[in-house]
Amino acid sequence: MLRVILPNPRPWLSPKITPSPQPLLRIDGIAVRCCSTGGEYSGQTAQNASAHHDEQAAGRIGRRVLNPEGRCKLDTSPDRDFYSLPRFVKHVDEGFLAELTELYRERLPAGGEVLDLMSSWVSHLPEEVEYGRVVGHGLNAQELARNPRLDYFFVKDLNREQQLQLESRSLDAVVCAVSVQYLQWPEKVFAEVLRVLKPGGVFILSFSDRMFYQKAIAAWRDSTTYGRVQLAVQYFQCIEGFTQPEVIRRSPQHHNKSILNTVMSLLGLSRSDPFYAIVAYRNFKQANLKL
């Protein structure tokens, strides 16, 4: 019997989420459910992931986008170690986040099933929109437990194992915010995203120019802004089954109205984080093809 000691997530549950049954957590193949006593978790080995994996639904990788050198990181320590301590901060500014929430409002279907891939303590979903289910994924359980929009979450290092323990064609949308730069096997991850999306389901990828430099892959770290946009587009295009990706560039407005920021803006010394998003859908025709 595995016993994993983690902070009790219940104090952070949204009032809209019923505490019972307790949210399910997965840690690298182990199903962990909150116990009724204290902040302890008990778990049982999860069913083999192949039970969730439908080869007919998976996206075929048409080509590799990255070479071995492009996948390298300056910090080669395990990502789970790097993210072991929670960071309750926002990694981009309010202008970027406002644009992201507006894009979600425009493209995510109300009442839909959503996966927030590589998430943390906040999902940036529009507060007024109700979704059927929001599943979170990330590398720090404490951050995910604090996220009020998640109905449940799982912890998994996608640079070690890319298969998602989710049913094929089960989601209406997948979102991934300011994290794609850390993926060493994006082709495999995007193929899995296609697998779990329903036909017509949307994948929204967003990013800016901020990153943990030592943890970003070389192909992203050493590229230009234009090169990063093109790289993200290729991640979609290398998978058979996505529609042609749409590139969205927006110039966020300053949300910091302090006198200092206003003066710096007038002097050209302050700017909002640039906003980029790539949007593509699972092709309806692909669902009828034998891959």
C-alpha positions as CSV (number, residue, x, y, z in Angstrom):
1,M,0.0,0.0,0.0
2,L,1.5,3.3,-1.1
3,R,1.1,6.2,1.3
4,V,2.0,9.6,-0.1
5,I,2.0,12.5,2.4
6,L,0.7,15.7,0.8
7,P,-1.0,18.8,2.1
8,N,-4.8,18.4,2.4
9,P,-6.2,20.1,-0.7
10,R,-9.7,20.4,0.8
11,P,-9.3,23.9,2.2
12,W,-8.7,25.2,-1.3
13,L,-11.7,23.5,-3.0
14,S,-14.0,25.9,-4.8
15,P,-17.5,26.1,-3.2
16,K,-18.8,24.9,-6.5
17,I,-16.9,21.6,-6.1
18,T,-18.5,19.1,-3.8
19,P,-15.8,17.7,-1.4
20,S,-17.3,14.2,-1.6
21,P,-16.3,12.1,-3.5
22,Q,-12.7,13.3,-3.0
23,P,-10.7,14.5,-6.0
24,L,-8.6,11.8,-7.7
25,L,-4.9,12.4,-8.1
26,R,-2.5,10.4,-10.2
27,I,1.2,10.3,-9.6
28,D,3.1,8.6,-12.4
29,G,0.7,5.7,-12.8
30,I,-0.5,5.5,-9.1
31,A,-4.1,6.3,-8.4
32,V,-4.3,8.4,-5.2
33,R,-7.5,9.5,-3.5
34,C,-7.8,11.8,-0.5
35,C,-8.4,10.0,2.8
36,S,-11.0,11.2,5.1
37,T,-8.5,11.6,7.9
38,G,-5.9,14.4,7.9
39,G,-3.8,15.2,4.9
40,E,-2.8,11.7,3.9
41,Y,-3.4,9.9,0.7
42,S,-3.7,6.2,0.1
43,G,-3.3,4.7,-3.3
44,Q,-3.6,1.6,-5.4
45,T,-1.8,0.8,-8.6
46,A,-3.7,2.2,-11.5
47,Q,-5.0,0.1,-14.3
48,N,-2.6,-0.4,-17.1
49,A,-2.6,2.7,-19.2
50,S,-3.2,0.7,-22.3
51,A,-6.8,0.3,-21.1
52,H,-7.2,4.0,-21.8
53,H,-5.2,4.1,-25.0
54,D,-7.0,3.6,-28.2
55,E,-4.5,3.2,-31.1
56,Q,-7.2,4.1,-33.6
57,A,-7.7,7.4,-32.0
58,A,-4.1,8.4,-31.6
59,G,-2.5,10.9,-33.9
60,R,0.3,9.5,-36.1
61,I,3.5,11.4,-36.0
62,G,4.3,12.3,-39.6
63,R,7.8,13.5,-38.9
64,R,10.1,14.5,-36.0
65,V,10.4,18.2,-35.6
66,L,13.3,18.3,-33.2
67,N,16.8,16.8,-33.5
68,P,18.5,15.4,-30.4
69,E,20.4,18.7,-29.8
70,G,17.2,20.7,-30.0
71,R,15.7,18.6,-27.1
72,C,18.6,19.3,-24.7
73,K,18.3,21.5,-21.6
74,L,21.0,23.3,-19.7
75,D,19.7,21.9,-16.4
76,T,19.6,18.2,-16.9
77,S,18.3,17.4,-13.4
78,P,14.8,15.7,-13.2
79,D,12.0,18.1,-13.8
80,R,10.1,16.7,-10.8
81,D,13.0,17.9,-8.6
82,F,13.0,21.4,-10.2
83,Y,9.2,21.8,-9.6
84,S,9.2,20.0,-6.2
85,L,8.6,23.3,-4.3
86,P,5.3,25.1,-5.1
87,R,5.5,28.5,-6.8
88,F,2.3,30.4,-6.1
89,V,3.1,33.1,-8.6
90,K,2.0,34.1,-12.1
91,H,4.7,33.7,-14.7
92,V,3.3,36.4,-17.1
93,D,1.8,39.8,-16.5
94,E,-1.9,40.7,-16.2
95,G,-2.2,42.0,-19.7
96,F,-1.2,38.6,-21.1
97,L,-3.5,36.8,-18.8
98,A,-6.5,39.0,-19.7
99,E,-5.9,38.2,-23.4
100,L,-5.6,34.5,-22.5
101,T,-8.9,34.4,-20.6
102,E,-10.6,36.3,-23.4
103,L,-9.4,33.7,-25.9
104,Y,-10.7,30.9,-23.7
105,R,-14.0,32.7,-23.5
106,E,-14.2,32.9,-27.3
107,R,-13.1,29.3,-28.1
108,L,-13.8,26.9,-25.2
109,P,-17.3,25.5,-25.3
110,A,-19.4,26.1,-22.2
111,G,-20.3,22.9,-20.5
112,G,-17.4,21.1,-22.2
113,E,-14.8,18.7,-20.8
114,V,-11.4,20.5,-20.5
115,L,-7.9,19.4,-19.8
116,D,-5.5,22.0,-18.5
117,L,-2.1,20.6,-19.5
118,M,1.0,21.6,-17.6
119,S,-1.2,23.6,-15.2
120,S,-0.6,25.0,-11.7
121,W,-2.6,26.8,-9.0
122,V,-4.6,28.9,-11.5
123,S,-6.1,28.0,-14.9
124,H,-7.1,31.5,-16.2
125,L,-10.5,30.2,-17.4
126,P,-13.3,32.8,-17.5
127,E,-15.0,32.8,-14.0
128,E,-18.5,33.2,-15.4
129,V,-18.3,30.1,-17.6
130,E,-19.3,26.7,-16.3
131,Y,-17.6,23.6,-17.7
132,G,-18.7,20.0,-17.4
133,R,-15.4,18.9,-16.0
134,V,-11.9,20.5,-15.8
135,V,-9.0,18.1,-15.4
136,G,-5.6,19.4,-14.4
137,H,-2.1,18.1,-15.1
138,G,1.2,19.4,-13.7
139,L,4.3,18.6,-11.8
140,N,3.5,20.0,-8.4
141,A,0.5,18.5,-6.5
142,Q,0.4,21.4,-4.0
143,E,-0.1,23.9,-6.8
144,L,-2.8,21.8,-8.5
145,A,-4.6,21.1,-5.2
146,R,-5.0,24.9,-4.7
147,N,-6.5,25.4,-8.2
148,P,-10.2,26.1,-7.6
149,R,-11.2,25.3,-11.2
150,L,-10.0,21.7,-11.2
151,D,-12.4,18.8,-10.6
152,Y,-9.4,16.5,-10.3
153,F,-5.8,16.4,-11.4
154,F,-2.9,14.1,-12.0
155,V,0.9,14.6,-11.6
156,K,3.1,13.3,-14.5
157,D,6.5,14.2,-16.0
158,L,5.8,14.4,-19.7
159,N,9.5,14.4,-20.5
160,R,9.8,10.9,-19.0
161,E,6.5,9.4,-20.2
162,Q,4.1,11.0,-22.6
163,Q,1.0,8.8,-22.4
164,L,-2.0,10.5,-20.8
165,Q,-4.2,8.2,-18.7
166,L,-7.4,9.6,-20.1
167,E,-10.0,8.0,-22.3
168,S,-9.7,8.5,-26.1
169,R,-12.0,11.1,-27.6
170,S,-13.2,12.2,-24.2
171,L,-12.4,15.9,-24.1
172,D,-13.8,19.0,-25.8
173,A,-10.8,21.1,-25.3
174,V,-7.1,21.0,-24.2
175,V,-5.3,24.1,-23.1
176,C,-1.6,24.6,-22.4
177,A,-0.4,28.0,-21.1
178,V,3.2,29.3,-21.1
179,S,4.7,25.8,-20.7
180,V,5.4,24.3,-24.2
181,Q,9.0,25.5,-24.1
182,Y,9.8,22.8,-21.6
183,L,8.6,19.8,-23.6
184,Q,11.5,17.6,-24.9
185,W,9.1,15.2,-26.8
186,P,6.4,17.6,-28.1
187,E,5.6,15.4,-31.0
188,K,4.5,12.5,-28.7
189,V,2.6,14.9,-26.4
190,F,0.7,16.5,-29.2
191,A,-0.2,13.0,-30.6
192,E,-1.6,12.2,-27.2
193,V,-3.6,15.5,-27.1
194,L,-5.1,14.5,-30.4
195,R,-6.1,11.1,-29.1
196,V,-8.0,12.5,-26.0
197,L,-9.8,15.2,-28.0
198,K,-13.2,14.5,-29.5
199,P,-13.6,15.2,-33.2
200,G,-13.9,18.9,-33.5
201,G,-12.2,19.4,-30.1
202,V,-9.9,22.4,-29.8
203,F,-6.3,22.6,-28.6
204,I,-5.1,26.1,-27.5
205,L,-1.4,26.6,-26.9
206,S,-0.2,30.0,-25.6
207,F,3.2,31.4,-24.8
208,S,5.2,34.6,-24.4
209,D,8.9,35.3,-24.2
210,R,9.4,34.4,-20.5
211,M,10.8,31.1,-19.5
212,F,12.9,29.2,-16.9
213,Y,16.0,29.5,-19.2
214,Q,17.8,26.5,-17.8
215,K,14.8,24.3,-18.3
216,A,13.7,25.4,-21.7
217,I,14.8,23.1,-24.6
218,A,17.6,24.4,-26.8
219,A,15.4,24.7,-29.9
220,W,13.2,27.2,-28.1
221,R,15.8,28.8,-25.9
222,D,18.1,29.7,-28.7
223,S,15.4,30.8,-31.2
224,T,13.8,34.2,-32.0
225,T,10.2,35.1,-31.3
226,Y,9.4,34.3,-35.0
227,G,11.2,31.0,-34.8
228,R,9.3,30.0,-31.7
229,V,6.0,30.7,-33.3
230,Q,7.0,28.6,-36.3
231,L,8.3,25.8,-34.1
232,A,4.9,25.7,-32.2
233,V,3.1,25.6,-35.6
234,Q,5.3,22.6,-36.6
235,Y,4.3,20.7,-33.5
236,F,0.7,20.7,-34.7
237,Q,1.6,20.1,-38.3
238,C,3.7,17.0,-37.6
239,I,0.6,15.2,-36.3
240,E,-1.9,13.8,-38.7
241,G,-5.3,14.8,-37.6
242,F,-5.1,18.4,-36.6
243,T,-6.6,21.2,-38.7
244,Q,-4.3,23.9,-40.1
245,P,-3.1,25.8,-37.0
246,E,-4.2,29.4,-36.5
247,V,-1.6,31.8,-35.2
248,I,-2.9,34.6,-32.9
249,R,-0.8,37.6,-32.0
250,R,-2.2,40.2,-29.7
251,S,-0.7,43.3,-28.0
252,P,-2.0,43.2,-24.4
253,Q,-2.9,46.5,-22.7
254,H,-1.2,47.5,-19.5
255,H,-3.2,46.5,-16.5
256,N,-0.7,48.1,-14.0
257,K,-2.0,51.6,-13.6
258,S,0.6,52.8,-11.0
259,I,2.2,56.2,-11.5
260,L,5.7,54.5,-11.8
261,N,4.5,52.2,-14.6
262,T,2.7,55.0,-16.4
263,V,5.9,57.1,-16.4
264,M,8.0,54.1,-17.6
265,S,5.5,53.4,-20.4
266,L,5.8,57.1,-21.5
267,L,9.6,56.7,-21.6
268,G,9.3,53.4,-23.5
269,L,10.8,51.5,-20.6
270,S,7.8,49.3,-19.9
271,R,5.8,46.9,-22.0
272,S,3.4,44.1,-21.5
273,D,4.4,40.5,-22.2
274,P,3.7,39.7,-25.8
275,F,0.8,37.3,-26.4
276,Y,1.0,34.4,-28.8
277,A,-1.4,31.5,-29.2
278,I,-1.7,28.6,-31.6
279,V,-5.2,27.1,-32.1
280,A,-6.1,23.9,-33.9
281,Y,-9.0,21.4,-33.9
282,R,-9.2,17.7,-34.2
283,N,-10.3,17.0,-37.7
284,F,-13.7,15.3,-38.1
285,K,-12.4,13.4,-41.1
286,Q,-9.4,12.0,-39.1
287,A,-11.8,10.2,-36.7
288,N,-13.0,8.0,-39.6
289,L,-9.5,7.0,-40.8
290,K,-7.7,3.9,-39.7
291,L,-4.3,5.0,-38.5
